[in-house]
Amino acid sequence: MSSLKTPPGKPSLDPHLIISILLVIIAFGILTSIPSAPPSSNGQVAAIDEPTSPYTPTTTPAPFTRTPTFFPATSTTTPFGSTSSPTNTFTPSSTFTPTTTFSPTPTNTPGTPTTIPTSTQPGIWRTLGQGGRDNSLKLDESGIAVIAYLAADGLRLTRCSDIDCTTASSVLLAVTGFSDRHVSLALLDNTIPIVSYYDTSQLALNLVRCHNPDCSIFNLIVVDDTGDVGVFSSLILDANGNPLISYHDSQNGDLKFAYCNNNTICDTPIIRVIDSIGNVGWSTDLALDAQGNVRIAYYDHTNQKIKLAYCNDITCASPITGIVTSSNIPTDDFSLTVNGTTAMISFLTTTNTLMIGSCRGVVCDFGFEIYTADPKTGVGHYNSLALYATFPVFSYWDSQAKDLRFGYCFGFPCSIYTDVIVIDSEGDIGEWTSLAMRQGAPTISYYDADHDALMLYLGGFLPNPPPLPTNTTMPSPTSTNTPTSTNTPTSTLTPTNSSTPITLTAPPDATMAQNFFTARNPTLSWGRVSWAVGYRIQVDDATDFNTTLVDYDQISADQPSFTFVSALANGTYYWRVCAERSQGVCGAWSATESFIISVP
């Protein structure tokens, strides 16, 4: 056996000592290569992946690369908007003049508007922190984004520092039980956040009432804790800033509505049951029309239909409800907005195609005109609908490609053309979208499922709405849910040019003296006016039309008729019609005609 020897004159080293020293050196190298966790604000070590507040997003969030995709991929039209990022004033540097003529063609396929392609879309993408499910976005008086959403630690509110969201601060509002799709945000005086949510630990509808813009001071309010209530909440504020909330009663299967008597403590809310027929009140969406009347879109789970409720007073003392979709809708994924007094709803069909419909009548009782917003199958989930001028804009999720999409259309509601854009396609992205418009530029909050992150998109400017077409036949809707009537048309309208009033003539089956009817639901019809884009009709029991029984302006240009859905009592009625040059802009009224209802 050989043994270790040392050269003469050198001290002998113990081999075990040499091995021990080498092991210590290797261990020290390994330990120094491990990064240390950052210190928390209180001096203790925080977890490496734990988000802090305020959260400062990166200008170009790594590892994401955001490149919008446009349809069709090749384009020869002028890009819309500015090619640079939005400015702090969000005012275009120059007036955009489109090179494409914005007018429909008679050959346009009904329900599939002509697509005007675009080739570039400026924008800013922000990563705002962990969480982001069930987000609700609003823009304050300066156009700054405020978002309420769910994160792993509870209900959070994030507020951007400026309109470009160069930084953002986040505050935890509540940590008890939560459920997806039940958070709704409103801003008092366009500044102070108020949030409604469903607390699964209390089975109650709650409010968070913030006392400053960043919600560093707030209080929690229980609005309704009778049974199991508060899922699918939707919150808006009236002209006085008082909260109005629609929501579902899970215990009884009802649609409920709460009106807070003040915007501070909501100590004595008025609570109504709006609809209790079947299992109703899923996925409520609440809005006020131009006259301050309440509209609530909601899902009838029993019959698989979208319904609409209307209240002509702010407390919903006497609600009217109606069925919106005549065919079954297998999903409760839809969104409501109101253009003046016209309710518009985006929703999914049985083939998972995104559609947009416009109501005729306060609860779609005179029909529901439907147009295709995106013909691609598998799109439209988590859709959010808003208005640009008077035209629909919409964000939504492509469940097949896992992309965030955005679209806008011009027409009534989408009869002229539609443009569809892929905003974000980096991974599994785009669920829980929430859309708001800022002077013609879209802002969208959404969820990044791959990174469990809240995302924000600040878009470029859309093209100016086109001038409404003249002397052109408008495309027909894909389908119309129109109440049927067996009554014979009773009046005719003589077409005239735009400078002279319309002349009504006596109905062909009635005497000129009496215009006598023995049916309670007459249909009034007239000849088409070549330049009209629609018609407005007024009916009253007095000639001054001060308190009209009917004032309806959602009559399409290619269907110049009106049928009374509600039965008329015996008596004398007066009516007149005007042709619209553009939506809501009437020409001269016709001469007033009268008719008599006399049913034995």
Beta strands, then each sheet from edge to edge (+ up, - down):
strand 1: 69-70
strand 2: 123-130
strand 3: 133-139
strand 4: 145-151
strand 5: 154-160
strand 6: 168-174
strand 7: 184-188
strand 8: 192-199
strand 9: 204-210
strand 10: 218-224
strand 11: 229-237
strand 12: 243-249
strand 13: 254-259
strand 14: 270-275
strand 15: 280-288
strand 16: 294-300
strand 17: 305-311
strand 18: 320-323
strand 19: 334-339
strand 20: 342-348
strand 21: 354-360
strand 22: 367-374
strand 23: 379-388
strand 24: 391-398
strand 25: 403-410
strand 26: 417-424
strand 27: 429-438
strand 28: 441-448
strand 29: 453-459
strand 30: 479-480
strand 31: 492-494
strand 32: 503-505
strand 33: 516-517
strand 34: 523-525
strand 35: 534-540
strand 36: 550-556
strand 37: 561-563
strand 38: 571-582
strand 39: 585-586
strand 40: 593-597
sheet 1: 1+ 26- 25+ 24- 23+
sheet 2: 2+ 29- 28+ 27-
sheet 3: 3+ 4- 5+ 6-
sheet 4: 7+ 8- 9+ 10-
sheet 5: 11+ 12- 13+ 14-
sheet 6: 15+ 16- 17+ 18-
sheet 7: 19+ 20- 21+ 22- 30+
sheet 8: 31+ 32-
sheet 9: 33+ 40+ 38- 35+ 36-
sheet 10: 33+ 40+ 38- 39+
sheet 11: 34+ 37-
end
